[in-house]
Amino acid sequence: MRELTVTDARARLADVVDAARVGHAPIYLTRRGRRVAAVIDADDLDRLIEAAEDLADIEAAQAARAEIAHEGTIPWDQVKADLGLL
């Protein structure tokens, strides 16, 4: 992992972008010694977002299964009646 100050990154933006793209490792930008941002390859970011969304879906499915196990299900006829579809 590499870190650069925002000022240094601004002066060498094309190099920073190329390094993140080719190296497939984030380059962290710092201000006053603290990380404030990161430059990351766009395809890597897309994969990270997709993985995070998949994980959220898995967690939601697990929560739904746990709720069903704890509270049971609602009969379909009851759902339709509650929605005024009968």
MARPA-301479 format. One line per field, with one value per atom (N, C-alpha, C): residue number from 0; residue in one letter; x, y, z. Coordinates in pm, whole numbers, plus 50000, padded with zeros to 5 digits. Example, Ala and Ser with C-alpha at 12.3 -4.5 7.8 and 13.67 -1.06 7.14 Angstrom:
seq <- c(0  0  0  1  1  1) $
type <- c(A  A  A  S  S  S) $
c1 <- c(51319  51230  51320  51285  51367  51290) $
c2 <- c(49431  49550  49670  49775  49894  50003) $
c3 <- c(50780  50780  50780  50708  50714  50787) $
END
This chain:
seq <- c(0  0  0  1  1  1  2  2  2  3  3  3  4  4  4  5  5  5  6  6  6  7  7  7  8  8  8  9  9  9  10  10  10  11  11  11  12  12  12  13  13  13  14  14  14  15  15  15  16  16  16  17  17  17  18  18  18  19  19  19  20  20  20  21  21  21  22  22  22  23  23  23  24  24  24  25  25  25  26  26  26  27  27  27  28  28  28  29  29  29  30  30  30  31  31  31  32  32  32  33  33  33  34  34  34  35  35  35  36  36  36  37  37  37  38  38  38  39  39  39  40  40  40  41  41  41  42  42  42  43  43  43  44  44  44  45  45  45  46  46  46  47  47  47  48  48  48  49  49  49  50  50  50  51  51  51  52  52  52  53  53  53  54  54  54  55  55  55  56  56  56  57  57  57  58  58  58  59  59  59  60  60  60  61  61  61  62  62  62  63  63  63  64  64  64  65  65  65  66  66  66  67  67  67  68  68  68  69  69  69  70  70  70  71  71  71  72  72  72  73  73  73  74  74  74  75  75  75  76  76  76  77  77  77  78  78  78  79  79  79  80  80  80  81  81  81  82  82  82  83  83  83  84  84  84  85  85  85) $
type <- c(M  M  M  R  R  R  E  E  E  L  L  L  T  T  T  V  V  V  T  T  T  D  D  D  A  A  A  R  R  R  A  A  A  R  R  R  L  L  L  A  A  A  D  D  D  V  V  V  V  V  V  D  D  D  A  A  A  A  A  A  R  R  R  V  V  V  G  G  G  H  H  H  A  A  A  P  P  P  I  I  I  Y  Y  Y  L  L  L  T  T  T  R  R  R  R  R  R  G  G  G  R  R  R  R  R  R  V  V  V  A  A  A  A  A  A  V  V  V  I  I  I  D  D  D  A  A  A  D  D  D  D  D  D  L  L  L  D  D  D  R  R  R  L  L  L  I  I  I  E  E  E  A  A  A  A  A  A  E  E  E  D  D  D  L  L  L  A  A  A  D  D  D  I  I  I  E  E  E  A  A  A  A  A  A  Q  Q  Q  A  A  A  A  A  A  R  R  R  A  A  A  E  E  E  I  I  I  A  A  A  H  H  H  E  E  E  G  G  G  T  T  T  I  I  I  P  P  P  W  W  W  D  D  D  Q  Q  Q  V  V  V  K  K  K  A  A  A  D  D  D  L  L  L  G  G  G  L  L  L  L  L  L) $
c1 <- c(50085  50000  50089  50047  50123  50040  50106  50039  50109  50029  50079  49997  50060  49981  49893  49786  49697  49775  49861  49940  50029  50099  50185  50102  49987  49902  49850  49817  49769  49877  50001  50111  50142  50107  50140  50017  49905  49778  49782  49834  49838  49917  50029  50110  50036  49966  49890  49781  49708  49601  49658  49766  49828  49878  49937  49988  49874  49763  49647  49587  49581  49521  49607  49735  49825  49857  49879  49918  49804  49681  49562  49573  49633  49642  49604  49524  49484  49602  49592  49689  49612  49653  49583  49637  49545  49580  49566  49666  49666  49666  49613  49616  49646  49752  49797  49818  49873  49906  49790  49670  49552  49504  49466  49409  49274  49258  49132  49062  49135  49077  49168  49119  49200  49173  49275  49261  49270  49169  49160  49117  49164  49125  48972  48913  48767  48710  48776  48726  48734  48841  48853  48740  48709  48599  48467  48443  48318  48306  48418  48416  48390  48450  48428  48281  48224  48084  47993  48020  47940  47951  48071  48091  48017  48020  47950  47799  47748  47605  47565  47650  47622  47619  47714  47718  47594  47550  47429  47308  47301  47190  47192  47311  47323  47280  47324  47285  47135  47074  46930  46854  46903  46840  46852  46968  46986  46893  46878  46788  46644  46606  46469  46445  46543  46528  46518  46596  46591  46455  46401  46268  46162  46171  46074  46085  46208  46228  46172  46182  46137  45987  45936  45797  45704  45760  45677  45644  45556  45518  45372  45334  45195  45132  45018  44951  44922  44934  44914  44775  44675  44539  44530  44602  44603  44673  44782  44853  44761  44695  44604  44491  44437  44329  44380  44499  44556  44578  44607  44630  44501  44391  44262  44250  44316  44314  44216  44140  44041  43905) $
c2 <- c(49882  50000  50123  50217  50339  50457  50555  50676  50797  50895  51023  51134  51247  51362  51406  51472  51523  51618  51698  51792  51718  51613  51534  51464  51411  51343  51439  51560  51661  51691  51700  51733  51618  51495  51378  51293  51357  51285  51172  51197  51093  50973  50995  50884  50807  50880  50816  50727  50778  50701  50578  50594  50480  50376  50419  50325  50244  50309  50239  50143  50186  50104  49982  50001  49893  49802  49862  49785  49716  49755  49700  49705  49812  49836  49981  50008  50146  50234  50358  50459  50554  50559  50641  50783  50877  51018  51067  51140  51186  51338  51385  51527  51537  51609  51622  51487  51393  51262  51164  51205  51118  51081  50956  50914  50982  51042  51112  51059  50986  50933  50824  50757  50655  50659  50631  50615  50466  50413  50269  50247  50138  50103  50089  50142  50142  50000  49909  49771  49704  49733  49679  49732  49860  49918  49853  49830  49764  49626  49551  49418  49427  49525  49543  49577  49665  49703  49582  49504  49385  49285  49265  49173  49222  49352  49408  49390  49412  49394  49247  49156  49013  48976  49027  48998  49053  49173  49231  49144  49092  49004  48875  48819  48696  48721  48833  48865  48888  48952  48974  48841  48751  48620  48542  48549  48480  48538  48670  48734  48692  48684  48642  48498  48412  48272  48263  48343  48342  48391  48493  48544  48438  48367  48260  48150  48114  48009  48050  48178  48227  48255  48318  48365  48285  48201  48126  48210  48156  48226  48270  48353  48400  48328  48264  48194  48292  48242  48323  48386  48313  48368  48487  48484  48595  48716  48693  48803  48870  48791  48847  48925  48871  48940  49071  49071  49193  49300  49256  49350  49385  49326  49353  49289  49177  49111  48995  48973  48864  48914) $
c3 <- c(50000  50000  50000  49925  49912  49957  50015  50058  49999  49963  49914  49975  49992  50035  49920  49951  49847  49756  49812  49733  49634  49681  49591  49484  49522  49426  49320  49361  49266  49163  49207  49117  49021  49061  48979  48951  48926  48915  48812  48694  48590  48638  48704  48756  48865  48951  49058  49001  48903  48840  48772  48698  48629  48729  48838  48938  49000  49029  49086  48985  48860  48754  48724  48708  48669  48788  48904  49021  49093  49063  49128  49280  49329  49473  49496  49599  49622  49661  49622  49665  49755  49881  49979  49975  49980  49983  50126  50171  50310  50316  50426  50457  50606  50636  50775  50843  50764  50818  50830  50790  50798  50659  50642  50514  50494  50377  50348  50223  50139  50016  49961  49857  49792  49643  49566  49422  49396  49324  49300  49156  49097  48961  48953  48848  48835  48830  48759  48753  48890  48964  49100  49188  49173  49252  49217  49088  49046  49110  49111  49173  49323  49388  49532  49562  49481  49501  49479  49375  49347  49462  49514  49626  49750  49775  49891  49875  49754  49730  49747  49697  49713  49861  49937  50081  50150  50113  50172  50140  50017  49979  50061  50080  50159  50303  50360  50498  50510  50410  50413  50403  50320  50307  50438  50501  50630  50736  50736  50833  50807  50680  50647  50690  50668  50711  50863  50932  51079  51127  51062  51099  51076  50964  50935  51040  51075  51175  51310  51342  51473  51476  51370  51371  51280  51195  51101  50979  50896  50773  50781  50687  50678  50559  50579  50468  50353  50230  50111  50108  50147  50150  50243  50354  50449  50388  50316  50251  50150  50066  49966  50033  50141  50213  50271  50329  50385  50279  50157  50046  49971  50015  49950  49814  49793  49663  49655  49758  49756  49721) $
END
